[in-house]
Amino acid sequence: MKKITKKILIISLAALLTASLFADPSASRRAQVNSKEALSVVEALQTTFRNVSAEMLPAVVEVDVTETKTYTNPMRSIPFFFFGEPDDEDSDKGTKEYESKGLGSGVIVRRDGNTLYVLTNNHVAGGATKISIKLNDEREFEGKLVGADERIDIALVSFESTDKSIPVAPLGNSDDVMPGDICMAFGAPLGYRQSVTQGIVSAVGRDGSGIGSISDFIQTDTAINQGNSGGPLVNIYGEVIGINTWIASRSGGSNGLGFAIPINNVKKAIDSFISGGKIKYGWVGVSLTEVNPDFKKELGVEGIEGAFAAEVFTGSPAFKCGIKPGDFIIELNGKPVKSVNQLVRDVGNLQVGTTARFVVIRGGVKQPAINVKIEERTDEVVNANNKLWPGFIASPLTDDAKKRLEIDDKKVKGIVVTNVQAKTPAATLRLQNGDVITAVNGKSVRDVKEFYNELAKADKTVNFDVYSNGGTLTTGTFKIR
Protein backbone atom coordinates (compact mmCIF):
# COMPACT_ATOMS: atom_id res chain seq x y z
CA MET A 1 0.00 0.00 0.00
CA LYS A 2 1.44 3.36 -0.99
CA LYS A 3 2.70 5.42 1.96
CA ILE A 4 1.20 8.87 2.45
CA THR A 5 3.84 11.58 2.28
CA LYS A 6 3.86 15.28 2.85
CA LYS A 7 5.22 15.66 -0.65
CA ILE A 8 1.81 14.81 -2.16
CA LEU A 9 0.19 17.54 -0.09
CA ILE A 10 2.81 20.16 -0.95
CA ILE A 11 2.43 19.43 -4.66
CA SER A 12 -1.35 19.61 -4.36
CA LEU A 13 -1.34 22.96 -2.57
CA ALA A 14 1.28 24.39 -4.89
CA ALA A 15 -0.83 23.43 -7.88
CA LEU A 16 -3.88 25.00 -6.27
CA LEU A 17 -2.02 28.25 -5.55
CA THR A 18 -0.59 28.41 -9.07
CA ALA A 19 -4.00 27.88 -10.62
CA SER A 20 -5.47 30.63 -8.45
CA LEU A 21 -2.76 33.19 -9.23
CA PHE A 22 -2.62 32.70 -12.95
CA ALA A 23 -6.25 31.94 -13.79
CA ASP A 24 -7.60 34.18 -16.51
CA PRO A 25 -10.28 36.38 -14.84
CA SER A 26 -11.96 36.94 -18.18
CA ALA A 27 -12.41 33.25 -18.86
CA SER A 28 -15.84 31.81 -18.35
CA ARG A 29 -16.66 29.74 -15.25
CA ARG A 30 -17.27 26.69 -17.43
CA ALA A 31 -13.89 27.01 -19.09
CA GLN A 32 -12.15 27.19 -15.69
CA VAL A 33 -13.91 24.07 -14.41
CA ASN A 34 -13.07 22.11 -17.52
CA SER A 35 -9.47 23.24 -17.77
CA LYS A 36 -6.86 20.57 -17.26
CA GLU A 37 -4.98 22.77 -14.80
CA ALA A 38 -7.96 23.12 -12.44
CA LEU A 39 -8.85 19.47 -12.71
CA SER A 40 -5.29 18.46 -11.87
CA VAL A 41 -5.54 20.36 -8.59
CA VAL A 42 -8.80 18.64 -7.67
CA GLU A 43 -7.45 15.27 -8.72
CA ALA A 44 -4.32 15.78 -6.58
CA LEU A 45 -6.45 16.54 -3.53
CA GLN A 46 -8.70 13.61 -4.30
CA THR A 47 -5.65 11.37 -4.55
CA THR A 48 -4.54 12.54 -1.12
CA PHE A 49 -7.95 11.69 0.40
CA ARG A 50 -7.99 8.32 -1.36
CA ASN A 51 -4.53 7.45 -0.10
CA VAL A 52 -5.33 8.48 3.48
CA SER A 53 -8.52 6.40 3.36
CA ALA A 54 -6.78 3.39 1.86
CA GLU A 55 -4.12 3.45 4.55
CA MET A 56 -6.42 4.16 7.50
CA LEU A 57 -9.51 1.99 6.81
CA PRO A 58 -7.83 -1.38 7.50
CA ALA A 59 -6.90 -0.06 10.97
CA VAL A 60 -10.43 1.17 11.74
CA VAL A 61 -12.83 -1.30 13.34
CA GLU A 62 -16.44 -1.62 14.37
CA VAL A 63 -16.84 -2.34 18.08
CA ASP A 64 -19.99 -4.36 18.87
CA VAL A 65 -20.75 -4.60 22.58
CA THR A 66 -23.16 -6.38 24.88
CA GLU A 67 -23.90 -5.02 28.35
CA THR A 68 -25.78 -6.78 31.14
CA LYS A 69 -28.26 -4.39 32.73
CA THR A 70 -30.79 -4.68 35.51
CA TYR A 71 -34.50 -3.95 35.17
CA THR A 72 -36.55 -3.17 38.27
CA ASN A 73 -40.16 -4.33 38.10
CA PRO A 74 -42.39 -1.31 38.88
CA MET A 75 -45.19 -3.74 39.89
CA ARG A 76 -43.04 -5.38 42.61
CA SER A 77 -44.76 -3.43 45.39
CA ILE A 78 -48.24 -4.65 44.36
CA PRO A 79 -49.43 -7.80 46.22
CA PHE A 80 -48.75 -10.98 44.24
CA PHE A 81 -52.28 -12.35 44.60
CA PHE A 82 -53.38 -9.98 41.84
CA PHE A 83 -50.91 -11.41 39.31
CA GLY A 84 -49.71 -14.77 40.62
CA GLU A 85 -46.48 -15.73 42.33
CA PRO A 86 -43.10 -14.85 40.78
CA ASP A 87 -41.70 -17.72 38.74
CA ASP A 88 -37.95 -17.08 39.11
CA GLU A 89 -35.38 -15.84 41.55
CA ASP A 90 -34.89 -12.46 39.85
CA SER A 91 -38.61 -11.77 39.93
CA ASP A 92 -38.64 -12.56 43.62
CA LYS A 93 -36.14 -9.73 44.11
CA GLY A 94 -38.18 -7.38 41.95
CA THR A 95 -35.34 -7.14 39.43
CA LYS A 96 -34.42 -8.86 36.21
CA GLU A 97 -31.22 -8.87 34.20
CA TYR A 98 -31.24 -8.35 30.45
CA GLU A 99 -28.70 -7.87 27.69
CA SER A 100 -28.37 -4.55 25.87
CA LYS A 101 -26.48 -4.38 22.58
CA GLY A 102 -24.72 -1.41 21.04
CA LEU A 103 -21.97 -0.47 18.65
CA GLY A 104 -19.28 2.09 18.19
CA SER A 105 -15.98 2.48 16.42
CA GLY A 106 -12.33 2.04 17.25
CA VAL A 107 -8.85 2.22 15.81
CA ILE A 108 -5.92 -0.19 16.11
CA VAL A 109 -3.09 1.70 17.79
CA ARG A 110 -0.60 -0.97 18.89
CA ARG A 111 0.59 -4.53 18.30
CA ASP A 112 2.46 -6.74 20.76
CA GLY A 113 3.15 -10.14 19.21
CA ASN A 114 -0.25 -11.57 18.27
CA THR A 115 -2.12 -9.07 20.45
CA LEU A 116 -3.59 -5.97 18.80
CA TYR A 117 -4.92 -3.06 20.82
CA VAL A 118 -7.94 -0.99 19.82
CA LEU A 119 -8.59 2.48 21.19
CA THR A 120 -12.25 3.46 21.64
CA ASN A 121 -14.50 5.37 24.06
CA ASN A 122 -15.34 4.34 27.60
CA HIS A 123 -19.01 4.99 26.85
CA VAL A 124 -18.72 2.47 23.99
CA ALA A 125 -16.91 -0.43 25.66
CA GLY A 126 -16.28 0.47 29.31
CA GLY A 127 -19.29 -1.44 30.64
CA ALA A 128 -19.32 -4.29 28.12
CA THR A 129 -19.61 -7.93 29.13
CA LYS A 130 -19.02 -9.10 25.54
CA ILE A 131 -17.03 -7.33 22.82
CA SER A 132 -16.73 -8.16 19.13
CA ILE A 133 -14.20 -6.48 16.83
CA LYS A 134 -15.05 -6.31 13.10
CA LEU A 135 -12.36 -5.40 10.60
CA ASN A 136 -12.67 -3.68 7.25
CA ASP A 137 -12.39 -7.05 5.45
CA GLU A 138 -15.41 -8.49 7.36
CA ARG A 139 -13.31 -10.63 9.69
CA GLU A 140 -14.57 -10.74 13.26
CA PHE A 141 -12.62 -11.30 16.49
CA GLU A 142 -13.53 -11.66 20.14
CA GLY A 143 -12.42 -8.59 22.06
CA LYS A 144 -11.25 -8.20 25.63
CA LEU A 145 -11.47 -5.03 27.71
CA VAL A 146 -7.95 -4.10 28.79
CA GLY A 147 -8.83 -0.93 30.65
CA ALA A 148 -11.29 1.95 30.70
CA ASP A 149 -11.39 5.41 32.20
CA GLU A 150 -14.56 7.42 32.78
CA ARG A 151 -12.85 10.76 33.42
CA ILE A 152 -11.34 11.00 29.94
CA ASP A 153 -13.88 8.67 28.26
CA ILE A 154 -11.29 6.31 26.83
CA ALA A 155 -11.14 2.50 26.72
CA LEU A 156 -8.61 0.03 25.34
CA VAL A 157 -9.73 -3.32 23.88
CA SER A 158 -7.50 -6.14 22.67
CA PHE A 159 -7.94 -9.05 20.26
CA GLU A 160 -5.67 -11.84 19.06
CA SER A 161 -4.54 -12.51 15.48
CA THR A 162 -1.49 -14.08 13.86
CA ASP A 163 -2.06 -11.99 10.72
CA LYS A 164 0.87 -9.57 10.67
CA SER A 165 -0.64 -7.63 7.76
CA ILE A 166 -3.30 -6.02 9.98
CA PRO A 167 -2.04 -2.43 10.16
CA VAL A 168 -1.57 -0.17 13.15
CA ALA A 169 -2.65 3.44 12.71
CA PRO A 170 0.10 6.06 13.17
CA LEU A 171 -0.54 8.61 15.92
CA GLY A 172 0.00 12.28 15.16
CA ASN A 173 0.70 15.32 17.34
CA SER A 174 -2.57 16.98 18.35
CA ASP A 175 -0.69 19.94 19.83
CA ASP A 176 0.01 21.01 16.23
CA VAL A 177 -3.66 20.98 15.23
CA MET A 178 -5.10 24.38 14.35
CA PRO A 179 -8.49 25.71 13.24
CA GLY A 180 -8.81 25.38 9.46
CA ASP A 181 -6.82 22.15 9.23
CA ILE A 182 -8.36 19.58 6.89
CA CYS A 183 -9.38 16.38 8.69
CA MET A 184 -11.27 13.14 8.09
CA ALA A 185 -13.46 11.08 10.44
CA PHE A 186 -13.59 7.29 10.20
CA GLY A 187 -15.98 4.84 11.81
CA ALA A 188 -19.41 3.25 11.74
CA PRO A 189 -21.97 6.09 11.82
CA LEU A 190 -25.47 4.71 12.37
CA GLY A 191 -23.99 1.24 11.85
CA TYR A 192 -22.57 1.93 8.37
CA ARG A 193 -19.15 0.40 8.93
CA GLN A 194 -15.94 1.85 7.45
CA SER A 195 -17.43 5.23 6.52
CA VAL A 196 -15.28 8.28 5.80
CA THR A 197 -16.28 11.94 6.08
CA GLN A 198 -14.16 15.02 5.48
CA GLY A 199 -14.14 18.57 6.79
CA ILE A 200 -11.98 20.96 8.76
CA VAL A 201 -11.01 21.60 12.37
CA SER A 202 -13.40 24.26 13.63
CA ALA A 203 -11.74 24.96 16.99
CA VAL A 204 -9.43 23.46 19.59
CA GLY A 205 -9.50 23.44 23.39
CA ARG A 206 -13.28 23.19 23.56
CA ASP A 207 -15.03 22.13 26.76
CA GLY A 208 -18.51 20.79 27.40
CA SER A 209 -20.56 17.57 27.20
CA GLY A 210 -21.70 15.40 30.07
CA ILE A 211 -19.26 12.68 29.04
CA GLY A 212 -16.27 12.37 31.34
CA SER A 213 -14.98 15.09 33.63
CA ILE A 214 -11.86 16.20 31.78
CA SER A 215 -12.81 18.75 29.17
CA ASP A 216 -10.54 19.36 26.17
CA PHE A 217 -11.83 18.67 22.68
CA ILE A 218 -11.07 19.29 19.03
CA GLN A 219 -14.20 20.66 17.36
CA THR A 220 -14.80 19.73 13.72
CA ASP A 221 -17.49 20.24 11.10
CA THR A 222 -16.67 16.78 9.71
CA ALA A 223 -19.90 14.78 9.78
CA ILE A 224 -20.00 12.66 12.96
CA ASN A 225 -23.05 10.63 13.96
CA GLN A 226 -24.02 8.00 16.51
CA GLY A 227 -21.73 5.01 15.95
CA ASN A 228 -18.73 7.22 15.12
CA SER A 229 -17.82 7.27 18.83
CA GLY A 230 -14.37 5.81 19.36
CA GLY A 231 -13.32 6.19 15.72
CA PRO A 232 -10.29 8.25 14.70
CA LEU A 233 -10.13 11.85 13.54
CA VAL A 234 -7.28 11.90 11.03
CA ASN A 235 -5.15 14.62 9.44
CA ILE A 236 -4.13 14.82 5.78
CA TYR A 237 -0.90 12.96 6.54
CA GLY A 238 -2.83 9.85 7.58
CA GLU A 239 -2.15 10.33 11.31
CA VAL A 240 -4.68 10.01 14.13
CA ILE A 241 -5.10 13.39 15.83
CA GLY A 242 -8.18 12.61 17.92
CA ILE A 243 -10.77 10.07 19.03
CA ASN A 244 -14.33 11.06 18.07
CA THR A 245 -16.47 11.11 21.19
CA TRP A 246 -19.59 13.30 21.06
CA ILE A 247 -21.74 15.62 18.96
CA ALA A 248 -23.72 18.74 19.80
CA SER A 249 -27.15 18.14 18.33
CA ARG A 250 -30.80 18.71 19.22
CA SER A 251 -31.96 16.10 16.75
CA GLY A 252 -29.35 13.44 17.50
CA GLY A 253 -27.89 13.76 13.99
CA SER A 254 -24.83 15.59 12.70
CA ASN A 255 -25.14 19.37 12.67
CA GLY A 256 -21.51 19.98 11.85
CA LEU A 257 -20.58 20.11 15.55
CA GLY A 258 -18.45 17.07 16.32
CA PHE A 259 -15.89 16.75 19.10
CA ALA A 260 -12.81 14.55 19.46
CA ILE A 261 -10.40 13.88 22.33
CA PRO A 262 -6.92 15.10 21.29
CA ILE A 263 -4.66 12.09 20.77
CA ASN A 264 -1.88 13.59 22.91
CA ASN A 265 -4.26 13.38 25.89
CA VAL A 266 -4.56 9.65 25.28
CA LYS A 267 -1.05 8.40 24.45
CA LYS A 268 0.02 7.87 28.08
CA ALA A 269 -3.32 6.17 28.81
CA ILE A 270 -2.50 3.41 26.31
CA ASP A 271 0.66 2.51 28.25
CA SER A 272 -1.18 2.75 31.58
CA PHE A 273 -3.97 0.44 30.45
CA ILE A 274 -1.54 -2.18 29.13
CA SER A 275 0.71 -2.10 32.21
CA GLY A 276 -1.92 -1.86 34.94
CA GLY A 277 -5.42 -1.80 33.49
CA LYS A 278 -6.09 1.77 34.59
CA ILE A 279 -4.85 5.34 34.46
CA LYS A 280 -3.08 6.62 37.56
CA TYR A 281 -3.97 10.30 37.94
CA GLY A 282 -1.96 12.71 40.02
CA TRP A 283 -3.78 14.31 42.97
CA VAL A 284 -3.04 17.50 44.84
CA GLY A 285 -6.22 17.85 46.90
CA VAL A 286 -7.64 21.14 45.65
CA SER A 287 -11.22 21.81 44.54
CA LEU A 288 -11.07 24.25 41.62
CA THR A 289 -13.81 26.45 40.23
CA GLU A 290 -14.24 29.10 37.55
CA VAL A 291 -14.84 32.65 38.79
CA ASN A 292 -16.39 35.62 37.01
CA PRO A 293 -14.74 39.05 36.52
CA ASP A 294 -16.54 40.60 39.53
CA PHE A 295 -15.26 37.82 41.78
CA LYS A 296 -11.73 38.19 40.40
CA LYS A 297 -11.85 41.92 41.07
CA GLU A 298 -12.75 41.37 44.74
CA LEU A 299 -10.09 38.67 44.98
CA GLY A 300 -7.44 41.07 43.67
CA VAL A 301 -6.65 39.15 40.47
CA GLU A 302 -8.56 41.21 37.93
CA GLY A 303 -7.34 40.55 34.38
CA ILE A 304 -5.08 37.65 35.44
CA GLU A 305 -5.45 34.12 34.06
CA GLY A 306 -5.42 31.19 36.44
CA ALA A 307 -7.57 28.79 38.48
CA PHE A 308 -9.30 29.54 41.78
CA ALA A 309 -8.72 27.08 44.64
CA ALA A 310 -12.11 27.31 46.31
CA GLU A 311 -11.48 24.51 48.82
CA VAL A 312 -8.64 22.29 49.97
CA PHE A 313 -8.83 18.76 51.39
CA THR A 314 -7.38 18.62 54.89
CA GLY A 315 -4.48 16.18 55.04
CA SER A 316 -3.95 16.38 51.27
CA PRO A 317 -0.64 17.20 49.58
CA ALA A 318 -1.83 20.77 48.95
CA PHE A 319 -2.95 21.22 52.56
CA LYS A 320 0.31 19.88 53.99
CA CYS A 321 2.45 22.03 51.71
CA GLY A 322 0.64 25.32 52.22
CA ILE A 323 -1.90 25.88 49.44
CA LYS A 324 -4.90 27.62 51.01
CA PRO A 325 -8.58 28.04 50.10
CA GLY A 326 -8.85 31.29 48.15
CA ASP A 327 -5.46 30.94 46.46
CA PHE A 328 -5.44 31.83 42.78
CA ILE A 329 -3.10 29.39 41.01
CA ILE A 330 -1.25 31.02 38.12
CA GLU A 331 1.61 28.62 37.38
CA LEU A 332 2.44 24.89 37.50
CA ASN A 333 6.03 23.75 36.91
CA GLY A 334 6.82 26.95 35.06
CA LYS A 335 3.78 26.69 32.77
CA PRO A 336 1.16 29.47 32.98
CA VAL A 337 -2.29 28.31 34.07
CA LYS A 338 -4.90 29.45 31.57
CA SER A 339 -8.05 27.82 32.95
CA VAL A 340 -9.47 25.34 35.44
CA ASN A 341 -9.81 22.67 32.75
CA GLN A 342 -6.16 23.02 31.77
CA LEU A 343 -4.97 22.76 35.38
CA VAL A 344 -7.14 19.70 36.03
CA ARG A 345 -5.56 17.97 33.01
CA ASP A 346 -2.02 19.01 33.91
CA VAL A 347 -2.32 17.90 37.54
CA GLY A 348 -3.85 14.59 36.43
CA ASN A 349 -0.85 14.00 34.16
CA LEU A 350 1.66 14.52 36.97
CA GLN A 351 3.49 11.35 37.97
CA VAL A 352 2.68 10.01 41.42
CA GLY A 353 5.59 10.53 43.82
CA THR A 354 7.07 13.51 41.97
CA THR A 355 7.17 17.07 43.28
CA ALA A 356 5.35 19.86 41.48
CA ARG A 357 5.96 23.59 41.78
CA PHE A 358 2.90 25.83 42.14
CA VAL A 359 2.79 29.64 42.11
CA VAL A 360 -0.26 31.33 43.61
CA ILE A 361 -1.64 34.79 44.28
CA ARG A 362 -3.02 35.19 47.82
CA GLY A 363 -4.71 38.39 48.93
CA GLY A 364 -3.68 40.05 45.68
CA VAL A 365 0.01 39.29 46.32
CA LYS A 366 2.12 36.74 44.43
CA GLN A 367 3.51 34.19 46.88
CA PRO A 368 6.82 32.28 46.85
CA ALA A 369 6.63 29.00 44.94
CA ILE A 370 5.00 26.10 46.78
CA ASN A 371 6.41 22.60 46.24
CA VAL A 372 3.83 19.81 46.48
CA LYS A 373 4.48 16.06 46.43
CA ILE A 374 1.94 14.39 44.15
CA GLU A 375 -0.20 11.49 45.38
CA GLU A 376 -2.51 9.16 43.44
CA ARG A 377 -6.09 10.22 42.82
CA THR A 378 -8.54 7.62 44.12
CA ASP A 379 -12.30 7.59 44.59
CA GLU A 380 -11.76 7.38 48.33
CA VAL A 381 -9.81 10.62 48.61
CA VAL A 382 -11.89 12.70 46.19
CA ASN A 383 -15.18 11.66 47.80
CA ALA A 384 -14.09 12.44 51.37
CA ASN A 385 -16.35 15.49 51.78
CA ASN A 386 -15.71 15.61 55.52
CA LYS A 387 -12.15 16.71 54.69
CA LEU A 388 -13.14 19.44 52.24
CA TRP A 389 -12.10 22.73 53.84
CA PRO A 390 -13.98 25.00 54.43
CA GLY A 391 -16.88 23.24 52.67
CA PHE A 392 -18.34 26.33 50.97
CA ILE A 393 -17.41 29.11 48.54
CA ALA A 394 -17.35 32.75 49.59
CA SER A 395 -19.13 35.06 47.14
CA PRO A 396 -19.10 38.88 47.00
CA LEU A 397 -21.76 40.69 49.04
CA THR A 398 -22.82 43.02 46.24
CA ASP A 399 -25.77 45.43 46.27
CA ASP A 400 -27.70 42.89 44.18
CA ALA A 401 -26.87 40.17 46.72
CA LYS A 402 -28.08 42.40 49.58
CA LYS A 403 -31.33 43.02 47.74
CA ARG A 404 -31.80 39.31 47.09
CA LEU A 405 -31.07 38.48 50.73
CA GLU A 406 -33.28 41.39 51.92
CA ILE A 407 -30.48 43.14 53.83
CA ASP A 408 -31.42 46.80 54.30
CA ASP A 409 -28.41 47.83 56.36
CA LYS A 410 -25.95 49.36 53.90
CA LYS A 411 -23.20 49.24 56.51
CA VAL A 412 -23.08 45.44 56.53
CA LYS A 413 -19.82 44.16 55.03
CA GLY A 414 -18.68 40.61 54.47
CA ILE A 415 -19.19 37.66 52.14
CA VAL A 416 -22.09 35.42 51.16
CA VAL A 417 -21.90 31.69 51.88
CA THR A 418 -22.61 29.60 48.75
CA ASN A 419 -22.28 25.97 47.66
CA VAL A 420 -22.37 24.48 51.15
CA GLN A 421 -21.67 20.74 50.89
CA ALA A 422 -22.95 18.02 53.20
CA LYS A 423 -20.62 16.48 55.82
CA THR A 424 -18.09 19.29 55.45
CA PRO A 425 -16.83 21.64 58.20
CA ALA A 426 -19.30 24.24 56.94
CA ALA A 427 -22.17 21.80 57.47
CA THR A 428 -20.83 20.92 60.93
CA LEU A 429 -20.90 24.64 61.84
CA ARG A 430 -24.50 24.75 60.53
CA LEU A 431 -23.70 27.32 57.86
CA GLN A 432 -26.32 27.64 55.13
CA ASN A 433 -26.36 29.06 51.63
CA GLY A 434 -27.17 32.77 51.86
CA ASP A 435 -25.55 33.31 55.26
CA VAL A 436 -23.43 36.47 55.48
CA ILE A 437 -20.10 36.07 57.26
CA THR A 438 -18.77 39.35 58.68
CA ALA A 439 -15.78 38.10 60.68
CA VAL A 440 -13.32 35.20 60.90
CA ASN A 441 -12.01 34.40 64.39
CA GLY A 442 -13.28 37.79 65.52
CA LYS A 443 -11.50 39.67 62.74
CA SER A 444 -13.87 41.70 60.56
CA VAL A 445 -13.81 41.01 56.82
CA ARG A 446 -15.21 43.38 54.22
CA ASP A 447 -14.84 41.39 51.02
CA VAL A 448 -13.74 38.10 49.46
CA LYS A 449 -10.03 38.96 49.58
CA GLU A 450 -10.09 39.79 53.28
CA PHE A 451 -12.18 36.72 54.08
CA TYR A 452 -9.73 34.30 52.45
CA ASN A 453 -6.78 36.17 53.98
CA GLU A 454 -8.14 35.63 57.48
CA LEU A 455 -9.13 32.05 56.68
CA ALA A 456 -5.54 31.38 55.57
CA LYS A 457 -4.27 32.59 58.95
CA ALA A 458 -6.55 30.17 60.81
CA ASP A 459 -4.33 27.10 61.06
CA LYS A 460 -5.75 25.41 64.20
CA THR A 461 -9.31 26.53 64.94
CA VAL A 462 -11.88 28.80 63.32
CA ASN A 463 -15.26 30.36 63.98
CA PHE A 464 -17.37 32.81 62.01
CA ASP A 465 -19.56 35.79 62.83
CA VAL A 466 -22.78 35.51 60.83
CA TYR A 467 -25.11 38.47 60.23
CA SER A 468 -28.79 37.61 60.52
CA ASN A 469 -31.97 39.69 60.94
CA GLY A 470 -30.16 42.84 62.02
CA GLY A 471 -27.90 41.07 64.48
CA THR A 472 -24.78 38.95 64.58
CA LEU A 473 -24.21 35.49 66.04
CA THR A 474 -21.01 33.52 66.35
CA THR A 475 -20.78 29.93 65.21
CA GLY A 476 -19.19 27.15 67.20
CA THR A 477 -15.46 26.62 66.89
CA PHE A 478 -14.15 24.12 64.38
CA LYS A 479 -10.82 22.40 64.93
CA ILE A 480 -8.82 22.26 61.71
CA ARG A 481 -7.04 18.93 61.31
RAMO-V883255 format. One line per field, one symbol per residue. ss: DSSP state (H for helix, E for strand, - for the rest). psi: psi as a letter, one per 30 degrees, with the letter a starting at -180 (. if undefined). burial: 1 if it has 24 or more other ideal C-beta (glycine too) atoms within 12 Angstrom, else 0. A space follows every 50 residues. Layout:
ss = ???
psi = ???
burial = ???
//
This chain:
ss = -----HHHHHHHHHHHHHHHHH------HHHHHH-HHHHHHHHHHHHHHH HHHHHHH--EEEEEEEEEEEEE-------HHH------HHHH--EEEEEE EEEEEEEEEEEE--EEEEEE-HHHH----EEEEE-----EEEEEEEEEE- ---EEEEEEE----------E--HHH-----EEEEEEEE--EEEEEEEEE EEEEEE----------EEEE-----------EEEE----EEEEEEEE--- -------EEEEEHHH-HHHHHHHHHH-----EE--EEEE---HHHHHHH- ------EEEEEEE---HHHHH------EEEEE--EE---HHHHHHHHH-- ----EEEEEEEE--EE---EEEE-EE--HHHH--HHHEE---EEEE--HH HHHH----------EEEE------HHHH-------EEEEE--EE---HHH HHHHHHH---EE-EEEEE--EEEE---EE--
psi = kkkklfeeeeeeeeeeeeeeegkjfflleeeeefkeeeeeeeeeeeeeee eeeeeeeffklkjklkkjlkkkjfgefkkffefllkgleeeffglkklkk kllallkkflkjbgkkkkkalefefegkfkkkkklfgfkklklkjellke efhklkkllkkfjffjlkkkkajfffklkfkklkkkaikgfjkhlklkbl kellgklalgjlgjjjkkkkgkjklkffkflkkkafggkkfljkelljkf fflkggilkkkkffffefeeeeeeegglkjklkehkjllkkleeeeeefg hkgkkakkjelkkkfleeeffgklkfkjkfkjhfkkkeleeeeeeeeffk kkflkkjkklkkggkkllkkkkkklkkleeefgiffgjkfglkklkilee eeeeghjfjffklalkklhkkkgleeeeghklkfkjkfkkhfjkkfaeee efeeeffjfelklkkkkkhflklkllkkjk.
burial = 00010001100100110010000000000000000011001001101110 11111111111111100000000000000000000000000000000000 01111111111000011111111111010011111100001011111110 11111111101000011111110100100011111111100011111111 11111110101111111111111111111111111111111111111100 00010011111111111111011100011111111111101000110111 10010111111111011110111111111111100010111111111111 01000111111111001001011111100011011011111111111100 10001010000111111111100111111011011111111000101111 1111110100011111110000001001010
//
